Amino acid sequence: MDPLKNRRSLPVQLRVLIPISYSDRYSRLLKLIHLYFPAISTHLYVLAITDQPDHHEHLLIRQKLQRLIEDHLGDFHCDLLIRCGKPGRILMGTAIQHRCDLILLANNPGLTVELEHLTFSVPEIIRKSPIPILLVPDPEFAGNPRFPIQTTLIQLNGHESSRLSTAFALRTARLLSNRIVLTAPDKCREKALDYMTFIRDRYWPSTENKRCRIDCFSSSPAQNLRQAWTTHEPDMLIVILQDLSFFHRHTVMETLKNMIPIRHIPVMLVNRHDWVKQQEAQFSRVYNQLTEFDLVQTNRATDSNSPTNQISEHESELLMGCYSIDGLNEVFRQYGLFKSFAKRGYPDVQITFNRLDHGRERLRVFPGKHKKSEPLVDLVCRKDNASFVDPLPPPLDKKLGLLLYIDWLCLQDPQRAYRDLEIPLPGQKYPGLGMGWKVMLIIKLLAHRIGAGGVYNMPEYYHTARLYHRYFHYLDPSLEGRLLALDRDTFPLHVVDTSWAALHGLILQDGKPMRWIGGPQVLAIKRELRDYFNSTEYNRIIHQSMLNHSFTLDIENLSAMMKNRCLYREPSSG
């Protein structure tokens, strides 16, 4: 199957879930969709929630809603979903199942949402939703909204742990609005302004800085929001709720409840739950429960849920000096990896490890007992004493010590075909397993187990550096700033398209094709490394590097290559 067969000329940027019912209210809402998303490709999931499990009833609902979709959403890639059950659970479950980026709701005065005979409280939905919600005012109450959106007000909260919510809010606003106002409550006005300046330079190129204004009014989130709203009179409001205390979240929601009826504008509430952080906490508990005996034992009768007859290529040795084959089976079982493989159609997997040259060790997971098949997991790593850079940055000097080097990591699903709109990354032979973060968290715990101060890799492609970047940072802050500038200046191009564009020389720097510059990316475990990446000097150099680097896209050739699909092939094959 050709994975590019149904690829459109633009990458999908947003997956939006729209719960609707067959009514004039939702007919008016659907008419506005193309106005809210004029510049991006959007995959819409239209959801109907019913309390009737009857199949005939579902067919009638589908027929009615299909007409609405055909009348108003003809230009969108759209899926109609009909679900029966408790509305709140269905709404959240469907959004998570389809990896939606946004839930769009038609808002009534008083922060409520109606679906058929059901009425939802928006604060209750927000409290439970791990996905951003866009509240769209009903034109019946608000009149026709102003388009294009001229001014979007974004209230940040200044917490580093809210970076996922911040990134989503700023990128969405950059797509939808001509002018942005950033505001953040903080007891220290100077600190708030410095933070917002860094955020502006990270997400807006210098040529667009005039589009983004920064302002600060109060240390109270609710009061700051009220004053910023009154001062700037925005056409759209985005509020980051993640990591706000219960009290501040309550006061912000009350402020919105009082202000929305006065000025009917779209409001996006962003509270992106960090599931990777939650997974890491769960894995850490498992890590602390595993004993040395669990890791090094051999010839153990395996649990009924785990594969049997696991054979090491070197039974007498331990992987990284810590894990026997039976120990690895126990680790995989405790971390739930066997269950994850089974869900992907591999209920019986085989684990092997062996030693390579130059101190490298290789761990592979095969589907079934045939080692000649393509592995699901292929990891090559070694212990390293920071030999990758000389000299080390002055603050670190010789403090790095032992590190775990990831020489090669491949996670693939060799029996699955590429899905619609799914594009292989450069160098990718099969679709991914969808287990990348789980494996990365376990590698981090492996490094901790062997006493390493961190994990590092040398990314060969842009997408490798970009996907690792959530936890890994360049040891050289100028390269860190360069990566952020590249991400900023190629927006809204998807990371897959950006990586292929770089490979074909379609990203320009100073008028010439950009040359990819790799370097050691490090996941910090030791306190000295964490302090280095959080230091004022490191971040000052990042900021300066972002300002020094500027990239542009060869739009004409990029569009042509995306249209005829030759972008997604190696340059040598044309």
RAZIPE-V615413 format. One record per pair of residues at least 24 apart in sequence whose ideal C-beta (glycine too) atoms are under 8 Angstrom apart, sorted by the first residue. I is the first residue (numbers start at 1). GAP is how many residues later the second one is. Records with the same first field share a line. If there is no record, write none. Layout:
I=GAP + GAP
This chain:
1=416 + 417
3=414 + 415 + 416 + 419 + 420 + 421
4=419 + 561 + 564
6=414 + 415
7=414 + 416 + 558 + 561
8=33 + 69 + 413
9=550 + 553 + 554
10=30 + 31 + 552
11=30 + 482 + 483 + 485 + 486
12=29 + 30 + 31 + 65 + 409 + 482
13=27 + 28 + 29 + 162 + 479 + 481
14=26 + 28 + 29 + 87 + 88 + 158
15=27 + 28 + 30 + 83 + 84 + 85 + 86 + 87
16=26 + 27 + 28 + 29 + 84 + 85 + 86 + 87 + 88
17=28 + 30 + 74 + 77 + 78 + 81 + 83 + 85 + 86 + 87 + 114
18=26 + 27 + 28 + 29 + 85 + 86
19=28 + 29 + 30 + 72 + 84 + 86 + 96
20=26 + 27 + 28 + 45 + 48 + 86 + 95
21=27 + 93 + 94 + 95
22=39 + 42 + 43 + 46
25=81 + 89 + 113 + 115
26=42 + 80
27=41 + 44 + 45
28=110 + 111 + 112
29=77 + 107 + 109
30=38 + 39 + 41 + 42 + 43
31=41
32=104 + 107 + 113
33=39 + 40 + 43 + 71
34=41 + 42
35=110 + 112 + 113
36=68 + 98 + 100 + 140 + 230
37=139
38=109 + 110
39=136 + 137 + 453
40=135 + 452
41=36
42=34 + 35
43=33 + 34 + 35 + 36 + 378
44=29 + 32 + 33 + 34 + 35
45=33 + 34 + 36 + 49 + 53 + 55
46=27 + 32 + 33 + 34 + 35
47=34 + 35 + 36 + 43 + 44 + 47
48=32 + 33 + 34 + 35
49=34 + 35 + 36 + 38 + 41 + 42 + 66 + 67 + 69
50=32 + 33 + 34 + 66
51=33 + 34
52=32
53=31
58=24 + 26
77=344
87=28 + 31 + 33
88=32 + 36 + 37 + 40
91=34
92=36 + 37 + 38 + 39
95=34 + 36
96=34 + 35
100=31
101=30 + 31 + 67
102=29 + 30 + 31 + 32 + 70 + 166
103=26 + 28 + 29 + 30 + 31
104=29 + 30 + 32
105=28 + 29 + 30 + 31
106=30 + 32
107=28 + 29 + 30 + 31 + 153 + 160
108=30 + 33
109=32 + 151 + 152
110=147 + 151
111=24 + 142 + 145 + 146 + 149
122=131 + 147
123=130
126=115 + 127 + 143 + 145
129=142
130=141 + 142 + 143 + 145
131=141
132=33 + 36 + 37 + 40 + 136 + 137 + 138 + 139 + 140
133=135 + 136
134=132 + 133 + 134
135=125 + 131 + 132 + 133 + 134
136=130
137=123 + 127 + 128 + 129
141=123
142=122 + 123
143=121
145=90 + 119 + 120 + 121
146=89
148=28 + 29 + 30
149=27 + 28 + 29 + 86 + 87 + 117
150=27 + 28 + 29 + 85
151=26 + 27 + 28 + 29 + 30 + 81 + 82 + 83 + 84 + 85
152=24 + 25 + 27 + 28 + 29 + 82 + 83 + 84 + 85 + 86
153=28 + 30 + 75 + 76 + 79 + 81 + 83 + 84 + 85
154=26 + 27 + 28 + 29 + 84 + 85 + 86
155=28 + 29 + 30 + 66 + 69 + 70 + 73 + 82 + 83 + 84 + 85
156=26 + 27 + 28 + 39 + 40 + 43 + 84
157=27 + 28 + 64 + 83 + 84 + 85 + 86 + 87
158=26 + 27 + 28 + 34 + 37
159=83 + 84
161=81 + 82 + 113 + 116
162=78 + 80 + 81
164=78 + 108 + 110
165=75 + 76 + 77 + 105 + 106 + 107
166=33 + 74
167=36
168=102 + 104
169=69 + 71 + 99 + 101
170=29 + 33
171=32 + 320 + 321
172=66 + 96
173=63 + 65
174=29 + 30 + 317 + 318
175=317
176=60
177=58 + 59
178=33
179=32 + 33 + 34
180=24 + 31 + 32 + 33
181=31 + 32 + 33 + 34 + 47 + 51 + 53
182=30 + 31 + 32 + 33
183=31 + 32 + 33 + 34 + 41 + 42 + 45
184=32 + 40
185=31 + 32 + 33 + 34 + 35 + 36 + 38 + 39
186=30 + 33
187=32
189=27
192=24
198=341 + 345
201=342 + 345 + 346
202=282 + 286 + 344
203=285 + 288
204=284
205=283 + 284 + 345
206=341 + 344
220=28 + 31
221=27 + 30 + 31
222=26 + 29 + 30 + 32 + 33
225=27 + 30 + 31
226=29 + 33
229=30 + 34
233=30
234=31
235=30 + 31
236=29 + 30 + 31 + 32
237=28 + 29 + 30 + 31
238=29 + 30 + 32
239=28 + 29 + 30 + 31
240=30 + 31
241=28 + 29 + 30
242=28 + 29 + 30 + 31
276=161 + 165 + 194
279=158 + 159 + 162
280=161 + 164
283=52 + 155 + 158 + 159 + 162
284=161
286=48 + 49
287=158 + 161 + 162
289=45
290=40 + 41 + 44
294=33 + 36 + 37
295=27 + 28 + 29 + 32 + 35 + 36 + 154
296=26 + 27 + 28 + 31
297=27 + 29 + 30 + 33
298=26 + 27 + 28
299=27
300=26 + 29 + 30
302=24 + 27 + 31
303=30
305=28 + 33 + 34
306=26 + 27 + 32
307=31 + 41 + 42 + 43 + 44
309=60
310=40 + 41
311=39 + 41
312=40 + 41 + 42
313=39 + 40 + 41
314=39 + 40 + 41
317=38
319=34 + 42 + 44
320=41 + 61 + 63 + 126 + 129 + 130
321=129
322=124 + 127 + 128
323=30
325=26 + 27 + 28
328=25 + 35
331=111
335=103 + 107
337=98 + 101 + 105
340=95 + 98
341=24 + 35
344=69 + 72 + 89 + 90
345=70 + 71
346=30
349=27
356=24
358=24
359=24
360=47
367=47 + 48
373=41
374=38 + 40 + 55 + 56
375=35 + 37
376=35 + 36 + 37 + 38 + 57
377=33 + 34 + 56 + 62
378=30 + 31 + 32
379=27 + 29 + 30 + 31 + 60 + 64
380=26 + 27 + 28 + 29
381=24 + 25 + 26 + 62
382=25
383=67 + 69
384=72
388=68 + 70 + 132
389=86 + 131
392=83
393=82 + 83 + 139
395=137 + 140 + 142 + 143
396=132 + 133 + 136
399=127 + 129
400=53 + 54 + 126 + 128 + 129
401=51 + 52 + 125
402=48 + 49 + 50 + 51
403=44 + 49 + 50 + 51 + 52 + 53 + 119
404=39 + 42 + 43 + 46 + 48 + 50 + 51 + 52
405=50 + 51 + 52
406=37 + 49 + 50 + 51
409=30 + 34 + 48
411=24 + 25 + 28
423=73 + 74 + 145
424=144
425=36 + 38 + 71 + 74
426=35 + 37 + 73 + 74 + 77 + 144
427=33 + 34
436=31
440=31
444=27 + 79 + 81
447=76 + 78
448=77
452=73
453=71 + 72 + 73 + 75 + 76
454=68 + 69 + 70 + 71 + 72 + 75
455=67 + 68 + 70
456=64 + 65 + 66 + 67
457=63 + 64
458=60 + 61 + 62 + 63
459=59 + 62
460=58
461=38 + 41 + 42 + 55
462=24 + 33 + 36 + 37 + 40 + 54
463=32 + 33 + 35 + 36
465=53 + 56
466=29 + 32 + 33
467=28
468=53
469=52
471=52
472=49 + 50 + 51
473=48 + 49 + 51 + 60
474=45 + 46 + 47 + 48
475=44 + 45 + 46 + 47
476=43 + 44
477=61 + 62 + 64 + 65 + 68
478=63 + 64 + 67
479=38 + 40 + 66
480=62 + 65
481=60 + 61 + 62 + 63 + 64 + 65 + 67 + 68
482=35 + 63 + 64 + 67
484=58 + 61 + 62
485=60 + 61 + 64 + 65 + 66
486=28 + 63 + 65
488=58
489=61 + 62 + 63 + 64
490=61 + 63
493=60
497=65 + 70
500=67 + 68
501=52 + 53 + 57 + 66
503=67 + 68
504=57 + 63 + 67
505=49 + 66
506=47 + 48 + 51 + 52 + 55 + 61
507=44 + 45 + 46 + 47
508=43 + 44 + 45 + 46
509=40 + 41 + 42 + 43
514=37
